[in-house]
Every structure is written in structure tokens, then in C-alpha cells.
Amino acid sequence: MKEALKKAIEVLPQNVSQDAQSMMRRMVAAMQTDVAQDRQLANASYCSLLLKLSEADLVREFDLAIQEAMQSIRTGAGKANGFAAGLSLSMSPMDDTEAGSNEDFSTSTALFKKICAKAKEYRVEGVLAFDKEIFLAALREAFTKARVGSAEVASLLPAARRALNTELLNLYGKLDS
């Protein structure tokens, strides 16, 4: 079991890099569904149209951000945390909408903690580099570089966090099995 987890963590940067585009496409589709079902979102149709029009940019920019993050992880786990922290600082206008973030990520965070505990028990290193923060930073960077306005991002971010949570559950589920 220890060797399987160690091997999975070793190949995870490559697998995440390869799957980043499809991950973002699934997230955009989930966000569109979420926005369409949100009865309290005042500009739901505009947000849905915005997602549709900026999907290619979001996919491209998320892929580039994930590639950079995974390269940082490959060259050293400490740099991956610096990557996420650097992006978080540059994204301060969106941070006001992060109040519900802990709730949005509760299921993936619980699974990640379980994997971390297992890795600690087996003395396997490197799993901490795949915390949700690195993926959330890549998502924020994708929205910014796709030139989605901060007001629209504030409207879309709750749906984006829920979509990312689902993707992280899938990713962490593979590590847990």
C-alpha cells in the first residue's frame, strides 16, 4: 500500500498536467449548470453567456497555470506552495467572496486530510503539494487572464469553487484508492 501511494504521488503532477484542460471543461459545464439553477443570482443569464464565450480562454489559462504549478511541484514541493501563495496575493479583489470557501471544499478537504494522514503513517512525502490552494490559485489566475471582470468573477466564484470541489474529490479519490 505504501509503495502504491508513493508511486501515485510521483506520477500525479504529470497526470494533473495532462488532465487540466478536460478538468476545466468539466468545471465550466458544472458552473453553467449551477448558474442556471441559481434562483438568487441576478445576472444568471449574463454569467452563463460569459462562461460560454470565455470557455476557450478559461481552459487555456487554467491549463497554463496548472502546468506551471505542476512543474513547481516536480522541481520541489516548497516552490508549489510559493506558487499558490503568490497567486493568492495577486488576486485580492476576489478574496472578499471567499467566505464560503471552507464550506464549498468541506468534502474534498476531509478526503485530503485522510490522504495526508495515510501518507504520514506510511512516511510518504509530497502529498501536501496537492492541497486545494494550488488548484484554487490556478482557477483564479484563469479567470483573471481570461479577462473576466471582478464583478462577474464574484458572481461565478461560488459555482466555480463547487465545481473545483467535485474535481478535487475525483482526484483525491484516485489517491485514496
N, C-alpha and C positions, 0 to 999 in steps of 0.2 A: 504494500500500500504506500509506503514511504517513497519508494522509487517511482511509482506511478504519479504521485503528486509532484515530485521533483521534476519529472520529465514533462508533465503538463505545464508547469510554471515556466520551464525553459523554452517551450515552443509557443507559449501564449503570446508574446509580442508579435511573432510572425503571423499567427492565426488572427489576432485582432487587426493587424495591419491589412491582411488580405480581406477581412470581412467588414472593414469600416464603411465602405460605400453601401453595401447591402444593409448594414445596420442603420445607417442614416435614412435610407429609403423607407425601411420599415417604421422608423421613428416618425418620419414625415407623414406617412399614411396613418399611423396611430394618432398623431396630433390633429390631422384633418378630421378624423372620426370624432375625437374628443371635443374639438372646437364645434363641430356640427351639432353635438348633443348638449353642449353647454347653454342652458337657457338664460343664464345670467350675464353672459358675455355680450356686451352691447354691440360690438363690431365683429360678430362671428363670421358673417359672410365676407367681409373685407379680409379678415385674418385667414380664412380658408383660401381665398383667392391669392393672397400674398404667399401662402405656403406653396400653392401650386406653381406660381410664377417663379419663386425663388428656389424651388426644389433642386434644380441642377447646381446652383451656386452653393446651397447648403451641403449637398452631397460632396461636392468637390472640396469645399473648405474644411468640412469635418474630416474627410479623408486625409487632407494635408496635415491637419492638426494632430490626428491620431498617428500618422506616420512619424511626425516629429517626436511625439510623446513616446512611442514605442522604440524609436531609435535612442532616446534618452535612457529608457529602461535597459536596453541592450548594453549600453556603454557604462551604466552604473545606476543603481537604484536611487542614490541620493539626488541625481540630476532630474529624475522624473518628478520628485516632489518639488524641486525648484521650478520645473516647467509649469506645474499646476498652480503653484503659488504666484508665479509671475503673471500668468494669465488672469488669475483671480484679481490681482491688484489693478490690472488694466481694465477690468470690466466693472468698475464701481457703480456706474449708473444702473446696472441691472441688479445689484446686490440688494436693493430695497425690496425686491419681490421674492427674496429667498426665505421669508419667514416660515413658509410651509414646507421647506425643503426636507427637513427631518422626517415629517410625516410622509411625504412623497416617496422617500427612499427607505422607509422602515423595513420593508420585506427584503430588499437586496442588502441592506446594511446588516440585518440579522444573519443572513446567509454568509455574508463576507466575514463577519465575526466568527462564525462557526468554522469557516475555512482557515482563518488566521489561527484559531485555537488548535486546529488539527495540524497545521504547519508548524506551530510552536512545539507541539507534542512530538512531532517527527523530526524536529530540528531542521526544517526546510526553510530556506531564506528566499526572499524575493517577492512573496505574495503581497506584501504591504504596498508595493508599487502600483497595484491594480485597484486601489481604492476608488470610490466613485468620483472623487475630486478631479482626477485626471481626465475622466470622461466628461464631467460637467464643464471643466475648463475648455475642452475641445468643442463642446456644444456651444458654449458662449462665444468662442472665437469664430465658429462657423456663422453664427447669427451676425456678428459684427462685420466680418469680411464679406458676407453676402449683402451687406448694406441694408439690413432690415432695421428700421427706426427703433429707437429705445422704447417708445410708447407701444409699438406693436410687439416688441420682444416681451415687454411687461405683461401684455395680454396672452402671449403664446407660451411663456416660460412655465406656468403650471402644467400645461399639457405636455410640454417638452420634457419636464422632469419625470412625469408619469411614464412617458414613452421610454425614456432612458432607464428608468427603474425596471421596466419589463425586459429590456435588452440586457441589463446587468444581471437580472435573475437568470436569464438563459446562459450568460457567460459564466457566472458563478456556479450555476447548476452543473455545468460540464466539469468544472474544477472539483466540485464536491463528489461527483460520482466515481 
